[in-house]
Amino acid sequence: MNNSFPPLLAIAAYSGTGKTTLLKQLIPLLKQREIRVGLIKHTHHDMDVDTPGKDSYELRKAGANQTLVASDRRWALMTETPEQPPLDLQYLASRFDRTKVDLILVEGFKHEPVSKIILYREEIGRPLEDMLDEFVIAVASDRLITEKVRLLDLNNPECIADFIVDWLKSAA
């Protein structure tokens, strides 16, 4: 395991399966279990966390390569990467402060070589087999599956949180 950043665990699925919904349930459950959670969310959009019209937005758009916005309660660092090759998950994870995070949950990045829990709903109409690889540690589904992998109940976030805590202990 790479000790320069906390363990990575991807929550991967086809669009519309409920990754964000599950993560919104899992994060507080993991916090209750005293796991400090970081999150990397992959988006296919030209996202912006800054608000048009605000000073920080205007200054960043004026050409700053990095912009750090800070208040007494939080800070965020935005880095412009127009010339950078495709996203590098290991690099992104290395940006986290290991003293503040025990686990980095990753939403998306289903083809990255990191441990992952696959979410699967049959009604999405896409094959589960296309997401299975050697890094899958479990499948969370709302139906029985025949693949030889640990099955979790997609509708039971408590059970999934317990599984993650056990996995994290074994990964340490």
C-alpha positions as CSV (number, residue, x, y, z in Angstrom):
1,M,0.0,0.0,0.0
2,N,1.2,3.5,-0.8
3,N,1.7,5.3,2.5
4,S,1.9,8.8,1.0
5,F,-1.9,9.0,1.1
6,P,-4.8,7.1,2.9
7,P,-6.3,4.0,1.4
8,L,-8.5,4.6,-1.7
9,L,-11.8,2.9,-2.1
10,A,-13.8,3.5,-5.3
11,I,-17.6,3.4,-5.3
12,A,-18.2,2.7,-9.0
13,A,-21.3,2.1,-11.1
14,Y,-23.1,3.0,-14.3
15,S,-24.7,6.4,-14.3
16,G,-28.0,6.5,-12.6
17,T,-27.3,3.6,-10.2
18,G,-27.1,5.8,-7.1
19,K,-23.4,6.4,-6.3
20,T,-24.0,9.9,-4.8
21,T,-27.1,8.8,-2.9
22,L,-25.2,5.9,-1.3
23,L,-22.2,8.1,-0.5
24,K,-24.4,10.7,1.2
25,Q,-25.6,7.9,3.5
26,L,-22.2,6.2,3.9
27,I,-20.1,9.3,4.9
28,P,-22.1,10.0,8.1
29,L,-22.2,6.3,9.0
30,L,-18.4,6.1,8.6
31,K,-17.9,9.2,10.7
32,Q,-20.0,7.6,13.4
33,R,-17.5,4.8,13.3
34,E,-14.7,7.4,13.8
35,I,-13.4,7.1,10.2
36,R,-12.3,10.5,8.8
37,V,-13.4,10.5,5.2
38,G,-12.0,12.3,2.2
39,L,-13.8,12.2,-1.2
40,I,-12.7,12.5,-4.8
41,K,-15.6,12.8,-7.2
42,H,-15.0,12.4,-10.9
43,T,-17.2,14.5,-13.2
44,H,-17.3,14.6,-17.0
45,H,-18.3,18.2,-16.9
46,D,-16.3,21.4,-17.0
47,M,-17.0,21.9,-13.3
48,D,-16.5,25.0,-11.3
49,V,-16.7,25.2,-7.5
50,D,-16.4,29.0,-7.5
51,T,-19.4,31.4,-8.1
52,P,-19.4,33.7,-11.2
53,G,-19.3,37.3,-10.1
54,K,-17.5,36.6,-6.8
55,D,-14.0,38.1,-6.4
56,S,-12.2,34.7,-6.2
57,Y,-13.9,33.6,-9.4
58,E,-13.0,36.9,-11.2
59,L,-9.3,36.7,-10.0
60,R,-9.0,33.0,-11.1
61,K,-10.5,33.8,-14.5
62,A,-8.0,36.7,-14.8
63,G,-5.3,34.0,-15.1
64,A,-4.2,32.7,-11.7
65,N,-2.9,29.1,-12.1
66,Q,-3.9,28.3,-8.5
67,T,-6.5,30.1,-6.3
68,L,-6.9,29.4,-2.6
69,V,-10.2,30.6,-1.2
70,A,-10.2,30.7,2.6
71,S,-12.5,31.5,5.5
72,D,-12.4,30.7,9.2
73,R,-14.3,27.5,8.6
74,R,-12.9,26.0,5.4
75,W,-10.5,26.5,2.5
76,A,-10.4,25.2,-1.1
77,L,-7.5,25.2,-3.5
78,M,-8.4,25.3,-7.2
79,T,-5.7,24.5,-9.8
80,E,-6.1,25.1,-13.5
81,T,-4.9,22.1,-15.5
82,P,-5.6,22.8,-19.2
83,E,-2.3,21.2,-20.3
84,Q,-2.5,18.2,-17.9
85,P,-3.0,14.7,-19.3
86,P,-6.1,12.8,-18.2
87,L,-6.9,12.7,-14.5
88,D,-4.3,10.8,-12.4
89,L,-6.1,9.4,-9.3
90,Q,-2.8,8.7,-7.4
91,Y,-1.8,12.3,-7.9
92,L,-5.2,13.6,-6.8
93,A,-5.1,11.4,-3.7
94,S,-1.6,12.7,-2.8
95,R,-3.1,16.2,-2.4
96,F,-5.0,15.0,0.8
97,D,-3.6,15.7,4.2
98,R,-3.0,12.3,5.7
99,T,-3.3,13.7,9.2
100,K,-6.9,14.6,8.6
101,V,-8.2,11.7,6.5
102,D,-8.3,7.9,7.2
103,L,-9.9,6.8,4.0
104,I,-10.5,8.4,0.6
105,L,-13.7,7.4,-1.1
106,V,-13.7,7.8,-4.8
107,E,-16.9,8.3,-6.7
108,G,-16.4,7.0,-10.2
109,F,-13.0,6.1,-11.8
110,K,-14.4,2.6,-12.4
111,H,-11.5,1.5,-14.5
112,E,-8.7,2.6,-12.1
113,P,-6.6,0.0,-10.5
114,V,-7.8,0.7,-6.9
115,S,-10.0,-1.3,-4.6
116,K,-13.7,-0.8,-5.4
117,I,-17.2,-1.6,-4.5
118,I,-19.4,-1.9,-7.6
119,L,-23.0,-0.8,-7.3
120,Y,-25.3,-2.7,-9.6
121,R,-29.0,-2.4,-10.4
122,E,-30.3,-4.7,-13.1
123,E,-32.9,-2.1,-14.3
124,I,-30.0,0.1,-15.5
125,G,-29.8,-2.4,-18.4
126,R,-26.0,-2.7,-18.5
127,P,-24.0,-5.8,-17.8
128,L,-22.3,-6.2,-14.4
129,E,-19.5,-8.3,-15.9
130,D,-18.2,-5.2,-17.8
131,M,-17.3,-3.6,-14.4
132,L,-15.7,-6.6,-12.7
133,D,-12.0,-6.7,-12.5
134,E,-9.3,-7.9,-10.0
135,F,-9.7,-4.8,-7.9
136,V,-13.4,-5.4,-7.0
137,I,-13.7,-6.3,-3.4
138,A,-17.6,-6.4,-3.3
139,V,-20.7,-5.8,-5.3
140,A,-23.6,-3.9,-3.7
141,S,-26.8,-4.9,-5.5
142,D,-30.5,-5.0,-5.0
143,R,-30.6,-8.6,-6.4
144,L,-28.7,-11.8,-6.1
145,I,-25.7,-12.1,-8.4
146,T,-23.9,-15.2,-9.6
147,E,-20.4,-13.8,-9.8
148,K,-17.9,-15.1,-7.2
149,V,-17.5,-11.8,-5.3
150,R,-18.7,-10.6,-1.9
151,L,-22.4,-9.5,-2.2
152,L,-23.6,-6.5,-0.2
153,D,-27.2,-5.3,0.0
154,L,-27.3,-2.0,-1.9
155,N,-30.3,-0.9,0.2
156,N,-28.5,-1.4,3.5
157,P,-25.9,1.4,4.0
158,E,-25.2,0.3,7.6
159,C,-24.0,-3.1,6.3
160,I,-21.9,-1.5,3.6
161,A,-20.3,0.9,6.2
162,D,-19.5,-2.1,8.4
163,F,-17.9,-3.9,5.4
164,I,-15.8,-0.8,4.6
165,V,-14.6,-0.5,8.2
166,D,-13.6,-4.2,8.2
167,W,-11.8,-3.7,4.8
168,L,-10.0,-0.6,6.1
169,K,-8.7,-2.5,9.2
170,S,-7.4,-5.3,6.9
171,A,-5.8,-2.8,4.5
172,A,-3.9,-1.1,7.4
